[in-house]
Every structure is written in C-alpha cells, then in structure tokens.
Amino acid sequence: MRKGKTEIKRIDNADNRHFTFFKRKGELLTKANELTILTDAEIGLIIFSSSGKLYEYHSPSASMEEIINKYGKTTNINLEDLNHQQQLHSEMVKIRQEIDELQMRIKQFTGENMTGLRCIRLSCKRPSLICKGVAFAMIMNSSSGMHASAIIN
C-alpha cells in the first residue's frame, strides 16, 4: 500500500503540534549532524519553539558565532548594524507603549475613557463637584507620583 502525499498545514491540536515539533526537531538536528560528518560542511542551525525556547546546533569544527560571522561576510550583512537596528526598534516599541499609556491616562482624566478605574463612594461636602448625579475625584499619591480618577455615585 502506497502512502499518499501529506498536505502540509498547521496542526490544530496543540498536543499533536507540540509532539510533532519535538519529533521533527530531533530529526532535523540528526540530519544536520549527519551532513556535517559526511561532508565536512559547516552548519549552524537555530530553532525557536512556539514558546520561545531556543534550540541550536553547530558543526563541531566551528562555533555558532564563527558561522554567523561567516554568513554576514558572505552576504555583506553587517551584523552590528542589525543589532543596532534591533535595539532602536525595541526602544521605539517601549516608547510607543508609554505614549499609549499616557494617552489612556489623559482620556481617563478628561472623562473620555473610564475603563480600568475603580468606583469609590465619598461623602461630598462640595455640591459643586456633583454634575448630573456623578462626581469625579482626582486622587494623587505624592509618594509614588501616581494619579487616578474615580467615579463616585
């Protein structure tokens, strides 16, 4: 009986996907080792699992760093420039997150967005703070510099 051609597509079942990854990863590492032994090829193999775990293989005759540097020289890629670009991108992502957080705080202070705020009850001695049955309180913690807005019923 002949085995039919298997369609390559994402495995939906997480357990089967996990098992297949580890099985095929092992096969790939074995083949890389065999190729190195049979042909004296310098091989560098880097694998990241879906959980972010790193697996790597490099030929016994060369370190991973040597292989990567050789790759960079062969392809005219300056790896230091790539590292600098990655650092800039990482910094840009952090700044974008900080901007988004500050914009959310501004919206909370202006009353445009009240998600994430706790409701507290206060006895209001100043009726001028109450507008249409809802009062806003600004709370500032001077020790941590934290600001919060609260809706008071």
Wavefront OBJ file of the C-alpha trace (Angstrom):
o trace
v 0.000 0.000 0.000
v 1.430 3.356 -1.048
v 1.485 6.247 1.315
v -0.377 9.305 -0.047
v 1.131 12.744 -0.197
v 0.561 14.524 3.111
v -0.818 18.021 2.931
v 1.401 20.423 4.861
v -0.742 22.653 7.032
v -0.813 23.852 10.627
v -1.741 21.185 13.159
v -4.808 22.390 15.065
v -4.489 20.160 18.125
v -1.945 21.752 20.490
v -0.734 18.422 21.923
v -0.203 16.904 18.464
v 1.524 20.110 17.301
v 3.845 20.020 20.345
v 4.681 16.326 19.787
v 5.304 16.853 16.057
v 7.598 19.818 16.752
v 9.822 17.832 19.107
v 9.869 14.768 16.858
v 10.770 16.737 13.716
v 13.209 18.994 15.597
v 15.122 15.905 16.657
v 15.110 14.563 13.106
v 16.368 17.913 11.789
v 19.219 18.054 14.320
v 20.172 14.461 13.459
v 20.247 15.234 9.725
v 22.359 18.352 10.320
v 24.850 16.277 12.318
v 24.957 13.565 9.638
v 25.533 16.158 6.912
v 28.390 17.681 8.899
v 30.075 14.307 9.437
v 29.630 13.099 5.835
v 30.658 16.296 4.021
v 32.687 18.433 6.465
v 30.137 21.212 5.900
v 29.903 23.962 8.485
v 26.305 24.024 9.645
v 24.618 26.409 12.059
v 21.002 25.677 12.911
v 18.873 27.879 15.169
v 15.329 26.874 16.150
v 12.873 28.760 18.345
v 9.850 26.813 19.571
v 6.421 28.446 19.719
v 7.041 29.031 23.429
v 10.259 30.888 22.602
v 12.706 28.205 23.759
v 15.985 28.183 21.801
v 17.497 25.059 20.240
v 20.713 25.244 18.273
v 23.228 23.058 16.523
v 26.605 23.962 15.074
v 29.298 21.901 13.414
v 31.988 20.654 15.785
v 34.632 22.361 13.638
v 33.192 25.870 14.152
v 31.316 27.807 16.810
v 27.915 29.332 16.146
v 29.471 32.812 16.328
v 32.043 31.894 13.669
v 29.331 30.528 11.389
v 27.168 33.631 11.844
v 30.137 35.942 11.175
v 30.995 33.947 8.051
v 27.371 34.239 6.927
v 27.451 38.015 7.491
v 30.659 38.410 5.476
v 29.363 36.217 2.635
v 26.059 38.083 2.328
v 27.562 41.538 3.038
v 25.327 41.974 6.066
v 26.841 43.947 8.909
v 25.516 42.161 11.982
v 26.456 45.089 14.233
v 24.135 47.318 12.162
v 21.373 44.740 12.517
v 21.900 44.650 16.283
v 21.744 48.466 16.415
v 18.529 48.434 14.353
v 17.020 45.840 16.694
v 17.896 47.998 19.708
v 16.311 51.041 18.059
v 13.192 49.038 17.216
v 12.956 47.734 20.784
v 13.299 51.267 22.165
v 10.679 52.525 19.705
v 8.233 49.823 20.851
v 8.767 50.809 24.511
v 8.213 54.482 23.722
v 5.035 53.637 21.742
v 3.691 51.670 24.742
v 4.495 54.580 27.061
v 2.736 57.035 24.722
v -0.333 54.782 24.555
v -0.430 54.532 28.359
v -0.112 58.311 28.755
v -2.872 58.904 26.184
v -5.111 56.476 28.094
v -4.428 58.374 31.343
v -5.271 61.694 29.665
v -8.571 60.234 28.443
v -9.302 58.976 31.961
v -8.586 62.392 33.473
v -10.809 64.129 30.929
v -13.586 61.574 31.425
v -13.467 60.200 27.871
v -12.420 56.706 28.953
v -13.291 55.311 32.364
v -12.199 51.701 31.821
v -9.809 50.365 34.413
v -10.869 52.830 37.112
v -12.224 51.745 40.481
v -15.525 53.050 41.767
v -15.410 54.532 45.272
v -18.000 56.298 47.381
v -17.197 59.575 49.104
v -19.368 61.896 51.115
v -19.322 65.080 49.117
v -19.336 68.303 51.124
v -18.982 70.423 47.992
v -22.101 70.107 45.839
v -20.355 71.969 43.025
v -18.401 68.767 42.290
v -21.579 66.856 41.501
v -22.764 67.088 37.913
v -25.892 65.171 36.847
v -25.585 62.742 39.777
v -21.954 61.788 39.094
v -18.924 63.265 40.802
v -15.319 62.899 39.725
v -12.485 62.747 42.220
v -8.831 63.213 41.433
v -6.553 61.310 43.771
v -2.840 61.967 43.757
v -0.359 59.858 45.664
v 2.637 62.121 46.187
v 4.975 59.319 47.256
v 4.636 57.335 44.023
v 3.510 60.116 41.739
v 0.503 58.032 40.708
v -2.663 59.751 39.602
v -6.101 58.185 39.469
v -9.572 59.305 38.622
v -12.589 57.772 40.253
v -16.301 57.837 39.578
v -18.369 58.500 42.656
v -22.020 57.523 42.800
l 1 2 3 4 5 6 7 8 9 10 11 12 13 14 15 16 17 18 19 20 21 22 23 24 25 26 27 28 29 30 31 32 33 34 35 36 37 38 39 40 41 42 43 44 45 46 47 48 49 50 51 52 53 54 55 56 57 58 59 60 61 62 63 64 65 66 67 68 69 70 71 72 73 74 75 76 77 78 79 80 81 82 83 84 85 86 87 88 89 90 91 92 93 94 95 96 97 98 99 100 101 102 103 104 105 106 107 108 109 110 111 112 113 114 115 116 117 118 119 120 121 122 123 124 125 126 127 128 129 130 131 132 133 134 135 136 137 138 139 140 141 142 143 144 145 146 147 148 149 150 151 152 153
